[in-house]
Structures are given as C-alpha cells and as structure tokens.
Amino acid sequence: MEEIILTINDLKKNYGVKTVLNGVSFQVKRGEIIGYIGPNGAGKSTTVKIMLGIEDDYSGEVNIFGHDLSDGKVEYKRKIGYVPEIAELYDNLTGHEYLTFIGELYGLDYDLAEYKSKSLMELFGIGEVYHSRISSYSKGMRQKLLIISSLLHNPELLFFDEPINGLDANSVMIFKEIMTQLAAQGKTIFYSSHIMDVVEKISSRIILLHDGKIAADGTFNELKQKNTEGSLEQIFNELTGFSEHKELGSRFVSVVREM
C-alpha cells in the first residue's frame, strides 16, 4: 500500500473579506513530484505557508506525516526542506558559515554539516566561493545556496517555490536530475513555478489552483486528455480562462514601435 505523506481536506483561508482558499482537498503519496501551479493570487503560496506552519487561522484539516498541524507542534518540520520564491540570506556570512549554521539548526553534527556543505557546493559548481561572503554572490549562486540549504538534512518532504530562478541551463538540468533521483528514493516534492515546460517535464502529477479552488488534478497526460489544448501552458490558459496573451503582446509591441 502506498504511503500517504500529506492530506489536505476542505482547506479554507481568508484575509479579511478576501477568500484565498475555498475548500481545497488533496492527498500526496510518498515519492510524488507535485507540480503545484496557478495564476498569481490563486492561493499557491498560502497553501504552502500553511503546510509549513508559517500561516495559521485556517479551517479544514492539514495532516503531514500522520500529524495534524492544528496542535501547534513543530517536530514535523525537521523532515521538511523549503526554498521560498524570495529569501533573505545573511550577506555577512560566508557560504561555509551559512550552511554549517543551517545544518546545525537541523541537528547535524558540525563536522558532518561542514563536509556535506563543502561537497554539495563543489558538486553544484560554486565550490570556489565556499569561504566568500554571500554579499559577493551572483543571483544564481545565491539560488544554489538556498537549494543546498534545503537539502542538507536529507528531508522527506520538499517545497520548492520558483527554485530555478537565476540558474543557468546546465544548472537547471542538474537540478531536474536531483529532483528525479530524490523522488525515486522516496522523497516527496512540491514544486511551484510559472515555467510551465519545466513543470510539465518533471511532475508526476499536476495540481492547478484557480480562484482558491482546484481546477485540475492529474498527470500531464490525464490533463491533456480532458482538455482540447496540447501543452501544459495551453491547458493552463484554457482552464484559467486566459486567452488575451496574443492581443496584449501585439498591442505592447505596437506601442514600443511608436516614434
């Protein structure tokens, strides 16, 4: 029997009079790569923040590793890794100092945290800045550091929000391979991005959120069979009702060309 890692049942969340999540329900099995997509404001980040324990004051059930989050206990977070869309790093620290600090926060022995952080930075092509201050890092280097920090403690459940921002093409290929191999080893991955072709290629299952509700849930092939369009980007546009991109693009260019 396949192990259920995460269960969300009738999740609702309001910010004042604005309803952000309106009855979201799904289950996630061990080893799945979930492409969690939707327009801006659909409720993706709010869902993830609730699962991470960053947001509360919701209704419905959120259960991770068999633990209901409503009791306020945080032990489950030791088995979670997270790369947010926007993250503040400690610019005055070096990569070595930052990663060993994060490793120890998660309970790793210092020597093991140091070994893993140095090895992973070298494998990800940024070993030369291991002892350099983060303030000197490029956007891509910072993103790699965030990815490494989310994986140092060998988590069971990973949340990635636009994780390949700033990465070059080769690094994106490495990252996609890392995700595939982690999932093959039983890790469960929640992947949120607006880059549809990557989501289409790496996800074993895609959940599309629209106006606080689930508009689609299935493999890419299942979504393709249910909709008339071919690519995930086209299916996304069909399900969210967005069809103005060609007209808006044309009007934008016409203004650019005015002299």
N, C-alpha and C positions, 0 to 999 in steps of 0.2 A: 504493500500500500504506500502511495506517495505521501511524503510528509508535508503537512500544511505549515508554512512558516509564518504566514501573515493573514489575518482575517479582518476585513472592514465590513461592518454591517450597518446600513442606514445612517451613514455619517452626515451630519448637518452642522454647518458653521455659519454664523452671521457676524458681520462687523456693523454694529448699529442696525440700521434698517436694510442694509445690503446683504442679501443671501449669497454666500460664496460657494458653499457646498450644500446640495439639496437632495440628500438620500443616496449617497454613493455607497455601493456594496461590491466587494470582490474578494476572492481568495487567491493567495500566491503560494505555489508549491516550491519546495527546495530545488535549486538548480535552474529556475526560470530566469530569463532576461526579459524584464518587462519594459517595453517602450511606453513611457507614460507621457502622452502628448496632448496638446490642446492650444487654443489661442491664448494670448495674454489675457489674464483675468479669469481664466476658466476655473481656477482653483487648484492647479497642479502643485504649486509651491506650498499652499496652505495644507494640502493633504500630507505632503512630505514633512512639514514642520510639526503637524500633529503627531505623526508616527515617531518623530524624533523627540517628542516631549517638549518642543520649543513653544508650541501653541497649545492652549487648553480652552476651556469654556466651550466645549462642543457637545453635541448629543449623538448617540449611537455607540456602537462597540468598536474598539480598536484593540486587537489582540495580536501580539508579536511573541514568537517562541512559546506560545501557550500562556502568555502573561497578559492580563487585561491592564491596559495603561491607566485606567481610571483610579488605580490605587496609589498612584504617585511614586511608586518605587522606580529606581533608575538603573538597577543592576543589568537589565537587558541591554543597555547602551554599550556595555563592554564588548558586545558581539556585533556592533554596528560600525560601519565606516561611512563617511559623508564628505562629498565635495560640493559645496554650495556654488551657486552661479556667481555670486560676488562674495569674496572673502578678504578679510583684513589679515595680513601677515605681520609678524613682528620684524619690521625692517632693520632694526639694530642688531638682530641675531644673525648668525651665520646659518647656512643650511644644516651643518652638523649640530649646532646648538638647538635649533628649532626641532629637528626630527628626534633627537635624543630626548628632548623635553616632552614631546608628544608621546613617544614610546613609553617613557616612564609614567606619564599620566594614565596610560592604559595598562600599567602593571608590568611592563617588560623590565627585565634586568638591564642596567645601564650598558654593560658590555654587549649584550645581545642587540639592544636598540642601536648602538653605535655601529656594530657590524652590519646589521640589516640596512640602516640608513645609508651608509657609505656604498654598500654593494648595489642597492637599488638606484641610487643617484648615478653611479657609473653605468649601470645597465640601461638607464634612460637617457644617457648621453650628456649628463650635467655633472659628472664627477669632478671636473676641473674647478667648479665653484663651490665645492663641499665646504671649504673654510672661508668663503667670501660672504660678506654681509648681503642679506636678502635685498637691501636697498639698491644693490648694483645689478640685480637680476632683470632679465627681459620678461615680457608678459608670458612667453612660452615656458621659460624656466620656472616662473612662479607657479604656473599651472601644473607643471610636472611635480613640483614640490608638494602641492596640495594633493595630487593623486597618490604620491608615495605616502604622505602622512595618513591618508585614509586607509591604507593597506598594511601599514607596519605591524599591526597587532593581529593580522590574519583573521579579519571579521567574517561572520557567517552571512551577514546581510549588508549590502552596499547601496547607497543612494548617491547617484551622480546627476548633478544639475548642470547642463551645458559643460561637460568636463573637457571637451576638446578645443575650447576657445583659446586661440593663440598658438595651438600646436601646429607644427609643420606637417607635411603629407606623410613623411616617414614615421613620425611620432604617432600620428593618428593610426597608422597601420599596426604599430606596436601595441598601442592601447586597445585596439579592437581584438588583437590576438590575446592580450592579457585577459580581457573580459570573457572571451570564448573559453579559454582554459580554466578560468576560475569557475565558470558555470559548470563545466564538465566535471569539476572536482566537488560539486555540490553547493557552491556558493550561490546565493540568490541576489540578483541585481535589479535595481530600479533605476531606469535610465530616462531622464527627461531632457529633451532637446527640441529645437526648431529645425535642425538639419535633418530633413526627412529621409534622405537617401541613406544616411548612416543608421538611423532608427530602423529603416526597412531591412537593412542587411544584417544587423546584429541581433535583433529582437526575436525571441522565440514566441513572444506574444505581445500584442499591442493593445493598450487601453487608451481610448480617445475621450477626453473630458471636454464637454461643451456646456456653457451656462450652468456649471455646478453639477451636471449630471453625466453619467456615462453614455456616450453616443455610440460607441462601438467597443467590442472586446473580443479578440480572437487572434489567430495567427495572420500574417500578412496575406496568405493565400485565401483564408476564410473571408477576410475583409474584401479581398478582390472579387471573390465570387458573389458577394452580396451587393456590390456596387458596380456601376457601369464603367467607372474610370480604372486606369491601369496602375499608375504609380501611387505610392503612399501619399505623396504631395497632392495628387489629383483627388484621391479618396478623401483626404483631409479637407480640401476645399469644398468637395461635394457635400460632406456631412456637416460642415460648419456653415455652409451657405455662402462661402466667399467666392465670387466669380468676377470681381472687378479688377483683377490684377493687370490684365492686358490693357484695359481702357485707362487705368490710372497711370500705368507705365508710359503709355503713349502720350498722355497729356503732360506728364512730368517732363519727358524729353522735348516736347514742343515748346514748353516754357524755357528750358535750358537753351534752346537754339535761337530764342528771340534776341535780336540785336537792336 
